[in-house]
Amino acid sequence: MPLALLALAVGAFGIGTTEFVMMGLLPDVADDLHISIPAAGHLVSAYALGVVIGAPLLAAVTAKMSRRTVLISLMGLFVVGNALSALAPDNGWLLAARFLSGLPHGAFFGVGAVVATNMVAPERKARSVSLMFLGLTVANVAGVPVATLMGQHLGWRATFLGVSAIGLVAIAALAFLIPHDHEHATAKGLRGELAALRSVPVWLSLGTTVAGFGALFAAYSYITPMLTDAAGYAGASVTLLLALFGVGATAGNLLGGRLADHSLRGTLFGGLTSLVAVLALFPLLMRSEITAAVAVVLLGMAAFATGSPLQLMVMEKASSAPSLASSANQAAFNLANAGGAWIGGLALAAGFGVTSPALAGAALAVLGLGVASLAAVVDRRRAPVAGRERVVASHVPQEAEAVHR
């Protein structure tokens, strides 16, 4: 695999760290700014809102720019947003800074996925995307725990300065490792990118992302009370268990990327089916500490095995202008985060038990399977023209028309 993928992974590591570290820093931020924990929780929402708005918007307005330049510029905006977070004098400024930090998130992953697939042979495209996402999953294993400890001992502002430093390293890596001859700026511009979103298969792929990852977040958002109230873990053990989730997510991401290069749709269906099974078994697995730890790992593996297939499928269904659709998939991921957490909360509020969010997640995963099945039916009906959509941004146009799934 090209060394340039390392630059994308470094950027993904920084983005993953700043996205998830706020959950661990909420008490410190709330105490320092003299606000309540629920008010501090709005900082998580502000970041997610930035992702949802920035992903399609920035991908669209930069459609005619060199993708290498776009990636460096997005990481520059990321650095500025995190530096301003560290310097924010009050909650209002911090909310604005967190929103700014979220703006480049989706566009970076969306454009980065297109760049990654352009740098490898057609049969290794899914693996290239999974290697970029590796930075995101490793952030959950190492970046978030270290950044949380830094915030607890040196102050939460130090955490965001540290994340800004990671962003500067990513900018240097992008500048030195992403070759100029792989820029592939699209000549279609904003009109061409928007036209790609008129495709029914694109919207079905985005719907699969929302339902599939909504299933994950319905359960993961409430994993701490499941581990403490149902499995019997002490609160101090939860951080280590969340790191186990990151290990499972990393393994699932790499496995999903490798398998998807052999069967894209088969890997997607396998991952979603595994997710249904794991979530459905959560009430049983959460009855002991050992099986609960296994459940956390399996949840990460099953969910993130679908990440690369979903990203690649969206790109391929919008093969004429993949940047906007690819970035929109990241917005869909964050909608899944918010929607899944809301649905899991409804199950808890209804009094169905501490593990009920996992069962709600299983239902969402079944919905994801249904949407994916509908997408497969649509693809079969469009079979005469599907060959032109199978491979995105191939090095050689003829290859893109010759390869079929």
Sine and cosine of phi, psi and omega as CSV:
sin_phi,cos_phi,sin_psi,cos_psi,sin_omega,cos_omega
0.00,0.00,0.59,-0.81,-0.02,-1.00
-0.88,0.48,0.61,-0.79,0.04,-1.00
-0.89,0.46,-0.41,0.91,0.00,-1.00
-0.86,0.50,-0.43,0.90,0.04,-1.00
-0.89,0.45,-0.42,0.91,0.04,-1.00
-0.89,0.46,-0.62,0.79,0.01,-1.00
-0.88,0.47,-0.67,0.75,0.04,-1.00
-0.91,0.41,-0.62,0.78,0.00,-1.00
-0.92,0.40,-0.60,0.80,0.04,-1.00
-0.90,0.44,-0.70,0.71,0.07,-1.00
-0.88,0.48,-0.67,0.74,0.02,-1.00
-0.90,0.43,-0.57,0.82,0.03,-1.00
-0.90,0.45,-0.72,0.69,0.02,-1.00
-0.89,0.46,-0.68,0.73,-0.01,-1.00
-0.91,0.41,-0.69,0.72,0.02,-1.00
-0.89,0.45,-0.60,0.80,0.01,-1.00
-0.91,0.42,-0.75,0.66,-0.05,-1.00
-0.94,0.34,-0.46,0.89,0.00,-1.00
-0.93,0.37,-0.71,0.70,-0.16,-0.99
-0.99,-0.14,-0.27,0.96,-0.07,-1.00
-0.94,0.35,-0.43,0.90,-0.04,-1.00
-0.87,0.50,-0.54,0.84,0.00,-1.00
-0.86,0.51,-0.64,0.76,-0.01,-1.00
-0.98,0.20,-0.33,0.95,-0.05,-1.00
-0.99,-0.15,-0.03,1.00,-0.08,-1.00
-0.80,0.60,-0.72,0.69,0.00,-1.00
-0.89,0.46,-0.63,0.77,-0.02,-1.00
-0.92,0.39,-0.69,0.73,0.01,-1.00
-0.91,0.42,-0.70,0.71,-0.02,-1.00
-0.87,0.49,-0.68,0.74,-0.01,-1.00
-0.92,0.40,-0.67,0.74,-0.05,-1.00
-0.94,0.35,-0.61,0.79,-0.05,-1.00
-1.00,-0.08,0.01,1.00,0.05,-1.00
0.87,0.49,0.75,0.66,0.07,-1.00
-0.80,-0.61,0.22,-0.98,0.01,-1.00
-0.98,0.19,0.29,-0.96,0.06,-1.00
-0.87,0.49,-0.71,0.70,0.05,-1.00
-0.86,0.51,-0.61,0.79,0.04,-1.00
-0.92,0.40,-0.63,0.78,0.05,-1.00
-0.91,0.41,-0.50,0.87,0.03,-1.00
-0.88,0.47,-0.38,0.92,0.05,-1.00
-0.90,0.44,-0.35,0.94,0.05,-1.00
-0.92,0.40,-0.52,0.85,0.08,-1.00
-0.93,0.37,-0.69,0.72,0.00,-1.00
-0.91,0.42,-0.61,0.80,0.00,-1.00
-0.88,0.47,-0.65,0.76,0.04,-1.00
-0.90,0.43,-0.73,0.69,-0.01,-1.00
-0.88,0.48,-0.63,0.78,0.04,-1.00
-0.89,0.45,-0.64,0.77,0.06,-1.00
-0.87,0.49,-0.64,0.77,0.02,-1.00
-0.90,0.44,-0.74,0.67,-0.07,-1.00
-0.89,0.45,-0.65,0.76,-0.01,-1.00
-0.98,0.22,-0.69,0.72,-0.11,-0.99
-0.95,0.30,-0.53,0.85,-0.08,-1.00
-0.84,0.54,-0.86,0.50,0.00,-1.00
-0.96,0.28,-0.56,0.83,-0.08,-1.00
-0.91,0.42,-0.78,0.63,-0.04,-1.00
-0.94,0.34,-0.57,0.82,0.05,-1.00
-0.90,0.44,-0.60,0.80,-0.04,-1.00
-0.95,0.30,-0.73,0.68,-0.10,-0.99
-0.96,0.28,-0.28,0.96,0.03,-1.00
-0.97,-0.24,0.27,0.96,-0.14,-0.99
-0.85,0.52,-0.53,0.85,-0.04,-1.00
-1.00,-0.08,0.01,1.00,0.00,-1.00
-1.00,0.08,0.40,-0.92,0.15,-0.99
-0.85,0.53,0.75,-0.66,-0.03,-1.00
-0.91,0.42,-0.52,0.85,0.08,-1.00
-0.89,0.46,-0.71,0.71,0.03,-1.00
-0.90,0.43,-0.64,0.77,0.01,-1.00
-0.87,0.48,-0.72,0.69,-0.02,-1.00
-0.88,0.48,-0.69,0.72,0.01,-1.00
-0.91,0.42,-0.66,0.75,0.01,-1.00
-0.91,0.42,-0.67,0.74,0.03,-1.00
-0.89,0.46,-0.66,0.75,0.03,-1.00
-0.93,0.36,-0.51,0.86,0.10,-0.99
-0.89,0.45,-0.68,0.74,0.05,-1.00
-0.90,0.44,-0.59,0.80,0.05,-1.00
-0.88,0.48,-0.70,0.71,0.02,-1.00
-0.88,0.47,-0.71,0.70,-0.01,-1.00
-0.88,0.48,-0.71,0.70,-0.02,-1.00
-0.87,0.49,-0.67,0.75,-0.01,-1.00
-0.96,0.27,-0.56,0.83,0.08,-1.00
-0.90,0.43,-0.66,0.75,0.05,-1.00
-0.92,0.40,-0.54,0.84,0.08,-1.00
-0.88,0.47,-0.67,0.74,0.00,-1.00
-0.91,0.41,-0.49,0.87,-0.07,-1.00
-0.99,-0.13,-0.04,1.00,-0.10,-0.99
-0.86,0.51,0.80,-0.60,-0.03,-1.00
-0.98,0.18,-0.37,0.93,-0.03,-1.00
-0.46,-0.89,-0.01,-1.00,-0.08,-1.00
-0.90,0.43,-0.62,0.79,-0.01,-1.00
-0.88,0.48,-0.72,0.69,0.03,-1.00
-0.92,0.40,-0.59,0.81,0.01,-1.00
-0.93,0.37,-0.62,0.78,0.08,-1.00
-0.86,0.52,-0.71,0.70,0.00,-1.00
-0.90,0.44,-0.65,0.76,-0.01,-1.00
-0.93,0.38,-0.62,0.79,0.03,-1.00
-0.92,0.39,-0.62,0.79,0.09,-1.00
-0.87,0.49,-0.71,0.71,0.02,-1.00
-0.88,0.47,-0.64,0.77,0.01,-1.00
-0.89,0.45,-0.54,0.84,-0.03,-1.00
-0.98,0.21,-0.38,0.93,-0.07,-1.00
-0.82,0.57,-0.73,0.68,-0.06,-1.00
-0.98,0.18,-0.15,0.99,-0.12,-0.99
-0.81,0.58,-0.88,0.47,-0.09,-1.00
-0.91,0.41,-0.64,0.76,-0.01,-1.00
-0.91,0.41,-0.58,0.81,0.02,-1.00
-0.89,0.45,-0.75,0.66,0.01,-1.00
-0.92,0.40,-0.62,0.79,-0.01,-1.00
-0.91,0.41,-0.80,0.60,0.02,-1.00
-0.92,0.38,-0.62,0.78,0.01,-1.00
-0.87,0.49,-0.61,0.79,0.02,-1.00
-0.90,0.43,-0.62,0.78,0.04,-1.00
-0.91,0.41,-0.70,0.71,0.02,-1.00
-0.89,0.46,-0.68,0.73,-0.02,-1.00
-0.87,0.49,-0.70,0.72,-0.02,-1.00
-0.94,0.33,-0.41,0.91,0.04,-1.00
-0.96,0.28,-0.29,0.96,-0.10,-0.99
-0.99,-0.11,0.02,1.00,-0.05,-1.00
-0.75,-0.67,0.19,-0.98,0.06,-1.00
-0.93,0.36,0.42,-0.91,-0.05,-1.00
-0.81,0.59,-0.57,0.82,-0.06,-1.00
-0.98,0.20,0.02,1.00,0.01,-1.00
-0.85,-0.53,0.28,0.96,-0.08,-1.00
-0.90,0.44,-0.72,0.70,-0.02,-1.00
-0.90,0.44,-0.63,0.78,0.04,-1.00
-0.90,0.43,-0.59,0.81,0.01,-1.00
-0.91,0.42,-0.63,0.78,0.04,-1.00
-0.92,0.40,-0.65,0.76,-0.01,-1.00
-0.91,0.42,-0.54,0.84,0.03,-1.00
-0.94,0.35,-0.57,0.82,0.10,-0.99
-0.91,0.40,-0.71,0.71,0.03,-1.00
-0.91,0.41,-0.28,0.96,0.02,-1.00
-0.84,0.55,-0.60,0.80,0.04,-1.00
-0.87,0.49,-0.60,0.80,0.00,-1.00
-0.93,0.37,-0.70,0.71,-0.03,-1.00
-0.95,0.30,-0.60,0.80,0.05,-1.00
-0.90,0.43,-0.51,0.86,0.05,-1.00
-0.85,0.52,-0.57,0.82,0.02,-1.00
-0.95,0.30,-0.45,0.89,-0.01,-1.00
-0.99,0.13,-0.70,0.71,-0.13,-0.99
-0.88,-0.48,-0.74,0.67,-0.13,-0.99
-0.88,0.48,-0.76,0.65,-0.06,-1.00
-0.92,0.39,-0.73,0.68,0.04,-1.00
-0.87,0.49,-0.68,0.73,-0.01,-1.00
-0.92,0.40,-0.69,0.73,0.00,-1.00
-0.91,0.42,-0.59,0.81,0.04,-1.00
-0.92,0.40,-0.70,0.71,0.04,-1.00
-0.88,0.47,-0.65,0.76,0.04,-1.00
-0.87,0.50,-0.70,0.72,0.00,-1.00
-0.91,0.42,-0.60,0.80,-0.03,-1.00
-0.95,0.31,-0.50,0.87,-0.05,-1.00
-0.99,-0.17,-0.52,0.85,-0.05,-1.00
-0.93,-0.36,-0.08,1.00,-0.05,-1.00
0.98,-0.21,0.57,-0.82,-0.09,-1.00
-0.90,0.44,-0.44,0.90,0.01,-1.00
-0.91,0.41,-0.56,0.83,0.03,-1.00
-0.89,0.45,-0.56,0.83,0.02,-1.00
-0.87,0.50,-0.74,0.68,-0.04,-1.00
-0.94,0.33,-0.50,0.87,0.12,-0.99
-0.92,0.39,-0.63,0.78,0.05,-1.00
-0.90,0.43,-0.65,0.76,0.04,-1.00
-0.91,0.42,-0.61,0.79,0.07,-1.00
-0.87,0.49,-0.62,0.78,0.03,-1.00
-0.90,0.44,-0.63,0.78,0.07,-1.00
-0.88,0.48,-0.65,0.76,0.03,-1.00
-0.88,0.48,-0.63,0.78,0.04,-1.00
-0.91,0.42,-0.63,0.77,0.07,-1.00
-0.89,0.46,-0.65,0.76,0.02,-1.00
-0.90,0.44,-0.64,0.76,0.03,-1.00
-0.87,0.49,-0.71,0.71,0.02,-1.00
-0.89,0.46,-0.67,0.74,0.00,-1.00
-0.91,0.42,-0.67,0.74,0.02,-1.00
-0.89,0.45,-0.67,0.74,-0.04,-1.00
-0.91,0.41,-0.59,0.80,-0.09,-1.00
-1.00,-0.04,-0.46,0.89,-0.15,-0.99
-0.97,-0.25,-0.44,0.90,0.02,-1.00
-0.99,0.14,0.91,-0.41,-0.06,-1.00
-0.93,0.38,0.56,-0.83,0.04,-1.00
-0.90,0.43,-0.51,0.86,-0.06,-1.00
-0.98,0.19,0.13,0.99,0.09,-1.00
-0.90,-0.44,0.42,0.91,-0.08,-1.00
-0.96,0.28,-0.70,0.71,0.11,-0.99
0.77,0.64,0.73,0.68,0.10,-1.00
-0.89,0.45,0.64,-0.77,-0.03,-1.00
-0.99,0.12,0.62,-0.78,0.03,-1.00
-1.00,0.04,-0.09,1.00,-0.08,-1.00
-0.97,0.23,-0.44,0.90,0.03,-1.00
0.93,0.37,-0.28,-0.96,-0.09,-1.00
-0.88,0.47,-0.67,0.74,-0.02,-1.00
-0.87,0.49,-0.69,0.72,0.00,-1.00
-0.92,0.39,-0.63,0.77,0.02,-1.00
-0.91,0.43,-0.68,0.74,0.01,-1.00
-0.91,0.41,-0.56,0.83,0.01,-1.00
-0.88,0.47,-0.51,0.86,-0.01,-1.00
-0.91,0.42,-0.42,0.91,-0.03,-1.00
-0.99,0.14,0.00,1.00,0.07,-1.00
-0.99,0.14,-0.11,0.99,-0.08,-1.00
-0.98,0.19,0.79,-0.62,0.06,-1.00
-0.87,0.49,-0.70,0.72,0.04,-1.00
-0.85,0.53,-0.57,0.82,0.04,-1.00
-0.89,0.46,-0.72,0.69,-0.03,-1.00
-0.93,0.37,-0.54,0.84,0.08,-1.00
-0.92,0.39,-0.61,0.80,0.06,-1.00
-0.91,0.41,-0.68,0.73,0.04,-1.00
-0.90,0.44,-0.61,0.79,0.04,-1.00
-0.90,0.43,-0.60,0.80,0.06,-1.00
-0.90,0.44,-0.64,0.77,0.04,-1.00
-0.89,0.46,-0.71,0.70,-0.02,-1.00
-0.89,0.47,-0.72,0.70,-0.03,-1.00
-0.95,0.31,-0.70,0.72,-0.06,-1.00
-0.91,0.42,-0.76,0.65,0.00,-1.00
-0.98,0.17,-0.35,0.94,0.18,-0.98
-0.88,0.48,-0.58,0.81,0.06,-1.00
-0.87,0.49,-0.69,0.72,0.02,-1.00
-0.87,0.49,-0.78,0.62,-0.13,-0.99
-0.96,0.26,-0.36,0.93,0.11,-0.99
-0.87,0.50,-0.62,0.78,0.01,-1.00
-1.00,0.01,-0.72,0.70,-0.13,-0.99
-0.91,0.42,-0.52,0.85,0.01,-1.00
-0.89,0.46,-0.39,0.92,-0.04,-1.00
-0.86,-0.52,0.46,0.89,-0.06,-1.00
-0.93,0.36,-0.53,0.85,-0.03,-1.00
-0.89,0.45,-0.79,0.62,0.05,-1.00
-0.89,0.46,-0.51,0.86,0.07,-1.00
-0.89,0.45,-0.70,0.72,-0.05,-1.00
-0.94,0.35,-0.59,0.81,-0.05,-1.00
-1.00,0.06,-0.72,0.70,-0.09,-1.00
-0.99,0.12,-0.57,0.82,-0.04,-1.00
-1.00,-0.09,-0.74,0.68,-0.07,-1.00
-1.00,0.07,-0.32,0.95,0.07,-1.00
1.00,0.01,0.25,0.97,0.04,-1.00
-0.96,0.27,0.50,-0.87,0.15,-0.99
-0.96,0.27,0.47,-0.88,-0.03,-1.00
-0.85,0.53,-0.53,0.85,-0.03,-1.00
-0.92,0.39,-0.33,0.95,-0.03,-1.00
-1.00,0.09,-0.21,0.98,-0.13,-0.99
-0.90,0.44,-0.61,0.79,-0.01,-1.00
-0.85,0.52,-0.70,0.72,0.03,-1.00
-0.90,0.44,-0.63,0.78,-0.01,-1.00
-0.93,0.38,-0.57,0.82,0.06,-1.00
-0.93,0.38,-0.52,0.85,0.10,-0.99
-0.91,0.41,-0.57,0.82,0.08,-1.00
-0.90,0.44,-0.60,0.80,0.09,-1.00
-0.86,0.51,-0.68,0.73,0.03,-1.00
-0.88,0.47,-0.61,0.79,0.06,-1.00
-0.89,0.45,-0.71,0.70,0.03,-1.00
-0.89,0.45,-0.65,0.76,0.01,-1.00
-0.90,0.44,-0.64,0.77,0.02,-1.00
-0.90,0.44,-0.72,0.69,0.02,-1.00
-0.90,0.45,-0.69,0.73,0.01,-1.00
-0.90,0.43,-0.63,0.78,0.02,-1.00
-0.88,0.47,-0.73,0.68,0.00,-1.00
-0.92,0.39,-0.67,0.75,0.02,-1.00
-0.91,0.42,-0.69,0.72,0.00,-1.00
-0.89,0.47,-0.64,0.77,0.03,-1.00
-0.89,0.45,-0.66,0.75,-0.01,-1.00
-0.93,0.38,-0.70,0.71,-0.03,-1.00
-0.93,0.37,-0.58,0.82,-0.05,-1.00
-0.91,0.40,-0.44,0.90,0.07,-1.00
-0.93,0.36,-0.32,0.95,0.06,-1.00
-0.99,-0.11,-0.62,0.79,0.02,-1.00
-0.46,-0.89,0.99,-0.16,-0.07,-1.00
-0.90,0.44,-0.82,0.57,-0.04,-1.00
-0.94,0.34,-0.57,0.82,0.03,-1.00
-0.89,0.45,-0.64,0.76,0.04,-1.00
-0.91,0.41,-0.64,0.77,0.02,-1.00
-0.89,0.46,-0.74,0.68,0.01,-1.00
-0.91,0.42,-0.64,0.77,0.02,-1.00
-0.90,0.44,-0.67,0.74,0.01,-1.00
-0.91,0.42,-0.70,0.71,0.01,-1.00
-0.91,0.40,-0.62,0.78,0.04,-1.00
-0.90,0.43,-0.66,0.75,0.05,-1.00
-0.89,0.45,-0.62,0.78,0.01,-1.00
-0.90,0.44,-0.67,0.74,0.07,-1.00
-0.85,0.53,-0.73,0.68,-0.06,-1.00
-0.90,0.43,-0.72,0.70,-0.03,-1.00
-0.89,0.46,-0.73,0.69,-0.04,-1.00
-0.92,0.39,-0.61,0.79,0.02,-1.00
-0.91,0.42,-0.50,0.87,-0.01,-1.00
-1.00,0.05,-0.10,1.00,-0.06,-1.00
-0.81,0.58,-0.69,0.72,0.01,-1.00
-0.85,0.53,-0.54,0.84,0.05,-1.00
-0.98,0.19,-0.68,0.73,-0.07,-1.00
-0.93,0.36,-0.41,0.91,-0.02,-1.00
-0.99,0.11,0.24,0.97,-0.01,-1.00
-1.00,0.02,-0.19,0.98,0.06,-1.00
-0.59,-0.81,0.36,-0.93,-0.06,-1.00
-0.91,0.41,-0.65,0.76,-0.07,-1.00
-0.92,0.39,-0.77,0.64,-0.03,-1.00
-0.93,0.37,-0.48,0.88,0.05,-1.00
-0.92,0.39,-0.65,0.76,0.05,-1.00
-0.89,0.45,-0.65,0.76,0.05,-1.00
-0.89,0.46,-0.65,0.76,-0.01,-1.00
-0.88,0.47,-0.64,0.77,0.00,-1.00
-0.90,0.44,-0.69,0.72,0.02,-1.00
-0.90,0.44,-0.72,0.69,-0.03,-1.00
-0.90,0.44,-0.58,0.82,0.03,-1.00
-0.88,0.47,-0.71,0.70,0.04,-1.00
-0.89,0.46,-0.68,0.73,-0.01,-1.00
-0.90,0.44,-0.76,0.65,-0.07,-1.00
-0.90,0.44,-0.69,0.72,-0.06,-1.00
-0.92,0.39,-0.74,0.67,-0.12,-0.99
-0.99,0.13,-0.16,0.99,0.16,-0.99
-0.91,0.42,-0.37,0.93,-0.01,-1.00
-1.00,-0.02,-0.17,0.99,-0.11,-0.99
-0.87,0.48,-0.82,0.57,-0.01,-1.00
-0.91,0.41,-0.69,0.72,0.06,-1.00
-0.85,0.53,-0.67,0.74,0.00,-1.00
-0.91,0.41,-0.67,0.74,-0.01,-1.00
-0.90,0.44,-0.70,0.71,-0.03,-1.00
-0.93,0.36,-0.60,0.80,-0.02,-1.00
-0.91,0.42,-0.68,0.73,0.05,-1.00
-0.87,0.49,-0.69,0.73,0.00,-1.00
-0.89,0.46,-0.64,0.77,-0.05,-1.00
-0.96,0.29,-0.54,0.84,0.03,-1.00
-0.95,0.30,-0.31,0.95,0.07,-1.00
-0.88,-0.47,0.73,0.69,-0.19,-0.98
-0.88,0.47,-0.45,0.89,-0.02,-1.00
-0.97,0.25,-0.39,0.92,-0.02,-1.00
-0.43,-0.90,0.97,0.24,-0.20,-0.98
-0.99,0.16,-0.29,0.96,-0.15,-0.99
-0.88,0.47,-0.74,0.67,-0.04,-1.00
-0.92,0.40,-0.70,0.72,-0.01,-1.00
-0.90,0.44,-0.64,0.77,0.03,-1.00
-0.89,0.46,-0.66,0.75,0.03,-1.00
-0.94,0.35,-0.60,0.80,0.04,-1.00
-0.88,0.48,-0.50,0.86,0.04,-1.00
-0.90,0.43,-0.54,0.84,0.06,-1.00
-0.94,0.33,-0.58,0.81,0.10,-0.99
-0.90,0.44,-0.64,0.77,0.04,-1.00
-0.88,0.47,-0.61,0.79,0.03,-1.00
-0.87,0.50,-0.68,0.74,0.00,-1.00
-0.96,0.26,-0.52,0.85,0.15,-0.99
-0.89,0.45,-0.61,0.79,0.07,-1.00
-0.89,0.46,-0.62,0.78,0.03,-1.00
-0.86,0.51,-0.79,0.62,-0.03,-1.00
-0.93,0.37,-0.73,0.69,-0.05,-1.00
-0.92,0.39,-0.66,0.75,0.02,-1.00
-0.89,0.45,-0.69,0.72,0.02,-1.00
-0.88,0.47,-0.62,0.79,0.01,-1.00
-0.91,0.41,-0.71,0.71,-0.02,-1.00
-0.92,0.39,-0.66,0.75,0.07,-1.00
-0.88,0.47,-0.60,0.80,0.04,-1.00
-0.91,0.41,-0.58,0.81,0.06,-1.00
-0.88,0.48,-0.65,0.76,0.01,-1.00
-0.90,0.43,-0.65,0.76,0.04,-1.00
-0.91,0.42,-0.73,0.68,-0.04,-1.00
-0.89,0.45,-0.47,0.89,0.01,-1.00
-0.97,0.23,-0.11,0.99,0.05,-1.00
0.99,0.14,0.42,0.91,-0.03,-1.00
-0.99,0.11,0.00,1.00,0.05,-1.00
0.94,-0.35,0.33,-0.94,-0.13,-0.99
-0.93,0.38,-0.42,0.91,0.02,-1.00
-1.00,-0.08,0.04,1.00,-0.04,-1.00
-0.89,0.45,-0.49,0.87,0.07,-1.00
-0.86,0.51,-0.51,0.86,0.03,-1.00
-0.92,0.39,-0.62,0.78,0.03,-1.00
-0.93,0.36,-0.59,0.81,0.11,-0.99
-0.89,0.45,-0.62,0.79,0.06,-1.00
-0.90,0.44,-0.63,0.78,0.04,-1.00
-0.87,0.49,-0.64,0.77,0.04,-1.00
-0.90,0.43,-0.63,0.77,0.05,-1.00
-0.91,0.41,-0.62,0.79,0.03,-1.00
-0.91,0.42,-0.60,0.80,0.09,-1.00
-0.89,0.46,-0.65,0.76,0.07,-1.00
-0.88,0.48,-0.65,0.76,0.05,-1.00
-0.87,0.49,-0.65,0.76,0.07,-1.00
-0.89,0.46,-0.63,0.78,0.01,-1.00
-0.90,0.43,-0.69,0.73,0.02,-1.00
-0.91,0.42,-0.66,0.75,0.03,-1.00
-0.90,0.45,-0.59,0.80,0.03,-1.00
-0.92,0.39,-0.65,0.76,0.05,-1.00
-0.89,0.46,-0.64,0.77,0.04,-1.00
-0.89,0.46,-0.61,0.79,0.03,-1.00
-0.91,0.42,-0.64,0.77,0.04,-1.00
-0.90,0.44,-0.70,0.72,0.03,-1.00
-0.87,0.49,-0.67,0.75,0.01,-1.00
-0.88,0.47,-0.65,0.76,0.00,-1.00
-0.90,0.44,-0.61,0.79,0.01,-1.00
-0.94,0.33,-0.40,0.92,0.02,-1.00
-0.99,-0.17,0.31,0.95,-0.10,-0.99
-0.79,0.61,-0.62,0.78,-0.02,-1.00
-0.86,0.51,-0.43,0.90,-0.02,-1.00
-0.92,-0.39,0.02,1.00,-0.10,-1.00
-0.92,0.39,-0.47,0.88,-0.03,-1.00
-0.86,0.51,-0.47,0.88,-0.01,-1.00
-0.98,0.21,-0.16,0.99,-0.06,-1.00
-0.94,-0.34,-0.02,1.00,-0.19,-0.98
-0.93,0.37,-0.64,0.76,-0.06,-1.00
-0.88,-0.47,0.78,-0.62,-0.03,-1.00
-0.99,-0.10,0.59,-0.81,0.17,-0.99
0.74,0.67,0.66,0.75,0.01,-1.00
-0.91,0.41,0.43,-0.91,0.03,-1.00
-0.88,0.47,-0.59,0.81,-0.04,-1.00
-0.87,-0.50,0.87,-0.49,-0.07,-1.00
-0.80,0.60,-0.61,0.79,-0.03,-1.00
-0.88,0.47,-0.53,0.85,0.00,-1.00
-0.91,0.42,-0.63,0.77,-0.04,-1.00
-0.89,0.46,-0.49,0.87,-0.01,-1.00
-1.00,0.00,-0.26,0.97,-0.10,-1.00
-1.00,-0.07,-0.38,0.92,-0.11,-0.99
-1.00,-0.03,0.74,-0.67,-0.03,-1.00
-0.82,-0.58,0.48,-0.88,0.10,-0.99
-0.98,-0.20,0.00,0.00,0.00,0.00
